Amino acid sequence: MSWNTALRTFATNPNPALIPASVRLAYSDKTICVFDKFPKAKFHFLLLPRVVPPLTTSHAASLKALLQWDKDEAHKCLRMLQAEAVPIIKMIEDEMIKQYGFKWKIWTGFHARFVVRSSKNKKHYNSFHPSHGFFLHLDDVLSWFDLPDDEYRTRASLKAASYEKLLKDDLRSWRTDEVFKIIPRLKDHMQSEWESEARKAAATGLRKAKRPAPEADADMSEPPQKKIAAAS
């Protein structure tokens, strides 16, 4: 079963409690949050709207499909995801402190277009760069609904020509804007930047003593699998 098919199965499951805890982080009557199968950060989760009328699997297939739906219904769905993300973000922040002693910025958003998840090249990295344009922050997408109708329709069309060229750009650090030729060098740089942030947190007193993980807290201790990703 492909990962996209699995996600569709999760979103349509009438009883999310039956989804294995190694996959499922949390759920409500409106959403289910799962570990991303191909994590790109120390904490990376997918928050899926549960498919119940009037939402259909076609509407939930992608951000573009959702935005092509009735505008008011699409807006309502995105506002719901925004609200449902709040407790998930709190869970992630608690786990950050428990595992690493401090918390850092969490991004919530979407890919503008489908990206092959197993890719490990610059296109893959650029698809998650927070300011490059391919990763669309949830708050930014919500702001489109305040635009005049013609501009909203232009943004909502998510034309491939406007976004796919962004994936071919240089590997550029989202922290320092430095350009790298190869992925391994970029990964080393990002690890160094994250360690530097951890040291700064410790020096400023923001770093807390790590709390022992409770035995019952199994979901968050599993290997990590709208995207919610904690930059690392």
Number of C-alpha atoms within 10 A of each C-alpha: 5 7 12 11 10 11 17 17 16 24 23 18 16 13 11 21 12 10 14 11 16 16 19 23 23 19 19 11 11 15 20 23 26 26 25 23 16 14 16 19 16 13 22 24 28 24 25 22 25 25 21 14 7 7 16 13 18 11 18 21 13 17 23 18 16 22 24 14 15 11 16 11 14 21 19 13 16 21 15 14 19 17 10 20 20 10 11 18 19 11 14 21 19 16 21 18 18 17 16 15 18 21 21 16 10 15 19 23 22 21 19 23 18 12 13 9 13 9 11 10 13 19 19 18 18 23 24 24 19 17 11 16 17 22 21 24 19 19 13 10 19 16 11 17 19 10 12 9 12 9 13 17 16 11 16 20 15 17 13 11 8 11 18 17 11 15 21 14 12 16 22 18 18 16 13 10 9 12 13 16 11 12 14 10 12 19 14 11 17 18 13 13 16 16 13 12 16 18 14 13 17 15 10 8 10 15 17 14 13 14 13 8 13 8 7 7 10 12 17 18 14 14 15 21 20 22 24 24 23 21 20 18
